[in-house]
């Protein structure tokens, strides 16, 4: 016997949510002191990254994860605009793959109304775990965004978002931490080719502040430092979606790019850390399958990304796979909310995330 479509969606969605929640966890892993004092010299356990600042090792993963989370908050709004339900995507890549223009919330809930102006608010929590030997880290990212947009035509949308992010990272390799805060400005647009095809784009700028700590591998004395950075990101995607007998089918293909320049700084022990630049460019594809249950629309999705440009930090995995599941619900005409969970994986980095979005239509 074949399962009813609703039962199939519930089974798959529960599986994705369970996997994501297990990785989200409740806190950081405890870092262990692998170094011992041997007279006045370091022993073999102190080699590797134990004497390096955390940002120099983890940047290629943590920067990309943060940019993904911020961009996806914007694209949740863009995808909800698409008339027949744009495809969702789990695009919080850990290292490298930067799926900035994912498929967002995956439903057109609220977009059948006549309001030409929309105000939206959303938030995201992402955990990213790096397991590369000698460069292990465990990071928690919290981000939120408020935006407003305008529909100049039936199939087009233009808007702007303002966001805030905060991350807490444990760097086991040097028994340290990285704390960051920052603000983001991001314009976006969706140009409808027809009712089923659109070209979606997002660009953004973030100003970040980093505070770092680590322990000297020999004396265990605390070493502190801090730096600022400028982050730029952008992405363009072609999105195709169809509504076939209550099933919402979606596909997208595109490219994305991120660049972050971190200033040089001196640590409290006098160690000079040079300026560094992290850049990641990727090609992205994704598929999505949803079920139109009327006011409630569940969906599942999958993504693949390949990094054609990757520099900065230690992690260098170029192939990233992602899965996600979510539910969008229309509350009233012009008002909807969305909940989503997902995860990504490559050679040495795993991520899990959860997000929520609410949107209101406005008449003037």
N, C-alpha and C positions, 0 to 999 in steps of 0.2 A: 504494500500500500504506500501511496505517496503522502508526505506530510502536507498539511494545509500551509499556504504561504505564510500566514501569520505565525504559525507554530515554528516554521523554519527560521523566520527572522528572530523570534524570541530566543530560540536555542543558540543561534550564532551570536546574537548580541550579548547574551549572558556570558558566553565563553570569552568574548573579547573584553567585556567589563571585568570579569574575574581575573584575567591575566594582567590587565592594567592596574587594578587595585592592589594585586599582590606585589607589583613593582613599586607603586606609589609609596607604600609603606608608611611609617609614622615618624621616621627620623633618619639621621645620618648613621653610617657605620662608624664604629669606634676605631680611630687610628691607633696603631701599635708602634711602639718604639723599637725599631729593628737595629738601632745602633748601640754600641757599648763603648765605654771609654777604655782605651788601651794606651796607657801612659799619656803621651802628648801627641799621638798620631791617630788617624782614623783607621779602623779596620775595614775589611771587605764589605761589611754590611752597610757602611756609610757611603758607598759608591753610588753612582746613578744620579737621580734627581733630588736627593735628600738635602743638598745645599743650594737648590735653585728656588727662586720665587715661584709661587704657584701659578701666577698668570702666564709665565713663560712656557709652562708645560701644558696647561689645560685650555688655553685660549681658543684653539681651533675647534674645540667641542662646545665649551660653554657659551662663547660668543654666538655661534651658529644656532644653538638651541634657543637662546634668548631672542634672536632676530626672528626665528620661526614662530615662536609663541606670539610675539607682538604682531607680526604680519597676519597670522591666522585669525587673530581677533578682528582685524579689519575685514579679512576675506569671508568670515562668517556672515558678515553683513552683505557683502557683494553677492555671495551665492544665494542668500535668502531672497534677493531681488529678482533672480531669474524666474520668468513667468511659469515655467513647467518644472522647476525644481533643479537647481544646479547640483552637481555631484559633490559629495563631501569628501574629505580626505584627512588622514591622520598625519600631519606634517610637522612634527616637532622633532626633527632629526637631532640626533646627539652630536656626532662629529660630522662635519662635512656637509652632507646633502642638505640643501637649504630650499625646502619646498614652500617658498613664500606664498605662492598663490594656490593653495590647496583648494578643496571644494567646500570648505566651510561647513555650514549647518545642514546643507543638503535638502532644504525644503523651501518652498515659496510661501510659507505661512505668512499671512498678513499682507502679501503683495498683490492680492486681487482687489484691494481697496482702491479708492480714487485719490488718496492722499499723495501729493507729489513730494512732500518733505517727510523725512524719517529721522527720528532721534533714537539712538541705540546705546546700550551699556552692556559690557560683558567683562568677564574675568577668566583667568586661566591659572592652573597650578600644574607645574611640570617637574618631574624628577628625572635627572639624568645621571647614570652611573657609568664611569669609565673603569675598565678592568685591565688596561694594558700594564704589564708588569713594570714596576718602578715608576708608574705615573697614575696610580689609582686615585680616583676622586669620586665624591658623592655630592650632587648639587640639587638644591631646591630652588625653584624659580616661581615667583608670584608676579602676575602682571594683570593690569586692568586697562580698559580704554573706554572713552566716551566720544561719540561721533555724531555728525549730522550730515545728511546728504539730500540731494535734489534730483528729481527726475525731469530732465529737459524734454524727453520724448518717452513714448511708451516703453521702448526697449533699451533705454540708456539711463545711466546713473553716474553722478559725479558727487564726490564728498570729501570730507576731511576728518581725521581722527586725532585725538590727543591721548597719550597714554603714560603710564608710570609702571616701572618694574623694579623688583628687588630680588636679589638672589643671595643664598647662603651656601657656601661650598666648603666641604671638608677635603683637604688634600693630604691623603694618608702618606704619600711618599716623602713629605717633608714635615709631617705632623703639624700642619698649618691650616689656615682658613683663608677664604676670599669672600668678602662681603661687597656687594655692589648695589648701587641705586642709580636710577636714570629716568629721563623723560624723553618722550618720543612725539614727533610731529609727522603725520603721514597722510598725504593726499592719495586718492584712489578713484578709479573710474571703471565702468563697464559699458562697452559699446555693443549694442545688439545688432548683429548682422541680419538675423531674422528671429522668429520666436524660439528657435532651438539652438542657435549658435551665437556666441558672444566672444569678444576679445576683452579680457579683463587685465587690468594693470594696477600695480601698487608701487609707490616709492616712499622712502622714509628716511628720517634723520633722528638719531638718538645721541644725547649727551650723557656719558656715563662717568661715575665716580667709583673707584675701587679702593678698598682698604684691605691690606694683606698682613698676615702673620705667619710665622713659621718658627720652629725650634732649631737651634744650632744642633747639628747631628752629634757633636762631641760633648758640649757643655750643657745642652738642653735649655740654654738661655733663650728668651723670647726675642725675636727679630721682627720689627714692624716696617711697613712701608705703605705708600699710597700713590695712585696715579689717576689721571683722567684720560678719557678717550672720546673720539668722534666716530660714530658708526653710521654708515650709509648702506641702504639696501633697496633693492628693486626687483620686480619680476613682471613678466608678461606671459599670459597663457591664452590658448584657444580652448574654449569650453563648448562641448556639444552635449545636449541633453534632450531626452524624449520621454513622453508619457505614453506607455503602451499597455492598455488593459489593466490599469491601476498599478502597473509597475513603472518606477521612475529609473530610467537608465541614463548613465552619464559617463563621459569620457573627457579627459583633458590632457593637453600636452603643452609644454612651455619651457622657459628657461628663467633662472633667477641668479642674483649675484649679491654678495655682501662684502663690504670692506670696513674694517675697523682699525684705526690708528691709535695706539696707546703711547702716551708720552713717556719719556725717560724719567727716572726717579732714583733717589738714593735711599737704601734701607737704613735702619737705625744703627746698624753696626758698621756703616760706611761703605757697604757693597753698592756698587753702581749698577743699575739695571738699564740697559739701553732701550731706546724706543723700539717698538715692534709693530708690524702691520700684519693683520690677518685678512686673507682674501679667500673666498670660496665662491665658485660659480658652478652651477649644476644644470643638467637637463632632467626634466621631471615628466612622468606620465602617471595617470591614475584612472581607476575604474570605480564605479559606484553602482549599487543596486538598492533601490528603495521601494517601499510599498505605500501606496496612497490609501490610507485608511480614513480619509475625510479630514477631520480636524487634527488627527494624530498621524504622523508620518515617520515610521522607523526606517533606518537605513544602515547598511554596512558598506565598507569601502576598503580599497587597497591601493598602495602607491609604490612606485619604484623610482629611485633617483641615482644618477651617476654624476660624480664631481669631475668636470673637465678642467677645473682650475682649483688648486688647493695649496695654500701656503700659510705658515704660522703655526706654532705649537708642535706637539709631539704626535698626536693621533693623525692617521692618514688613510683610514678606511674610506674608499670611494663609492662603494655600493651600499645603499640603504633601502630596506624594505619596511613598509608600514601597513598597519591595519587599524580600523576604527569602527565604532558603532555608536549610534545616537538616536535621538528622538526629538522631532520638532512638533510643537502643538500650537494650533491657532486658538487663542483665547476669545477674542472678539474681532470684528472687522478692523484690520489695521494694527492689531496687537498680537505678537507671538513670542514664544520663548523656545529655547533649544538647549538640550543637555547632550554632551558628547564625551566619550572616553576613547583612548587609543594608545598606541605605542609604536615605536620604531626600533630597528636593530641593524647594526652592521658588525664588523669583525670584533670590535672591542668596546662598543658603546651601546647601551640600551636606554630608551626613554619611555616614560609613561606619563600621560597627561589627562586632565579633566577640565572641561570648560563649560560655561553657561552664558547664554545671551538672551537679552530681552530687547524688543524693538517696539516703538510706538509711532504710528502715523500721525501727522499733524496737518490740520487744515488752516489756511490763512485766507 
